[in-house]
């Protein structure tokens, strides 16, 4: 039963989450490279060209290593069809996923640990700055986490002692597959899910029939994903090569060493490391007390370990460990509660012991939430963009451009998506992702064949003679240079 006080606190926390998610929605964080790609893909899908990219006015082609799958792209295309193509429409969809993740995370923890612990976990989640840095942008991580939480909730329901739910196991498998194909690095969720489901079968908690249902429905999404995005052996090979070395690093060992060092020198990885250590200690304590780990917690832990291992081989952007950070946050409050209770039991003085048990976890959660709120408001990626007007600038800029004006967007898909006309060329190197793409149209720049070029200013500096053969700088805005014919 949900008590009145719990409902009030839950609504209060969800209102905070919605406020943070909607504040400066179109400007903070700024629209960036990957987001521009995904919005382009959905916009072309909406126009009937499939989830592809425009590289020339009459050339719309796929990119085989697009790391976001059809669950997000197709939903975004529907949103664009209904509300029009815009940053506001795209990011409004992301508000739904942030809110859905918050609610599903709360329910997942509440079923196992109760309302107080669940509220603590929710508070930590909604005050975690990267939730909005990665969640407000049109990226695959938060949608995939939402689908993952729904999968774990369904599995939790399917494993209830009073009944074995066929619908629960079907939904668990289905959303496991949806989560895995929403974002490429969530493919590690499938072996995590499959391994523990098989273990539940071995322990006689699930029948072979239920395991088969979970496997069938999780594989359906993967098959659809393979069909709509990877229809040839060449594209599958490109994907596998990309997944093996997504950052195209020459020395894997050097990358692993650097990323391991990040866990002791950078705040994001260090926070994850601390959460994982607390979680591991809590698991050990519970196992010593002969407590069994729930299936959903075990899946979550294996998932975090696999994300950690996958991160070691990639250039160390913190976004790659973000999924593990969110999942670890689900279990930080109950894990700290377990550790503090164990510590209190070892103290001989009852007053101190009782005090630690009553308020120890509450104090830690409150301090972490205050730190998180400060980060969201003043010291995070989203906070640095609160005063930006980049989205408004590009929207107004292209509204004033005549339709017949031709453009070349050089490695700037986040700007190309603002174009109101299809009269443009585009080039994206993406060397680690099977590129370059659109390289055959670079001769258009060499011949002075377009009216304007949008290029990042650092690219202009590297190839100034080539760019300025037929063009000159009209203006510089943010990190871009707009070139016009001489």
Secondary structure, 3 states (H helix, E strand, C coil): CCCHHHHHHHHHHHHHHHHHHHCCCCCCCCCCHHHHHHHHHHHHHHCCCCCCEEEECCEEECCCCCCECHHHHHHHHHHHHHHCCCHHHHHHHHHHHHHHHHHHHHHHHHHHHCHHHHHHHHHHHHCCHHHHHHHCCCCCHHHHHHHHHHHHHHHHHHCCCCCCCHHHHHHHHHHHHHHHHHEHHHHHHHHHHHHHHHHHHHCCCCCHHHHHHHHHHHHHHHHHHHHHHCCCHHHHHHHHHHHHCCCCCCCHHHHHHHHHHHHHHCHHHHHHHHHHHHHHHHHHHHHHCCCCCCHHHHHHHHHHHHHHHHHHCCCCCHHHCHHHHHHHHHHHHHHHHHHHHHHHHCCCCHHHHHHHHHHHHHHHHHHHHHHHHHHHHHCCHHHHCCCCCHHHHHHHHHHCCCCCCCEEEECCHHHHCCCCCCCEEEEECCHHHCCCECHHHCHHHHCCCCCEEEEEHHHHHHCHHHHCCCEEEEEEECCEEEEEEC
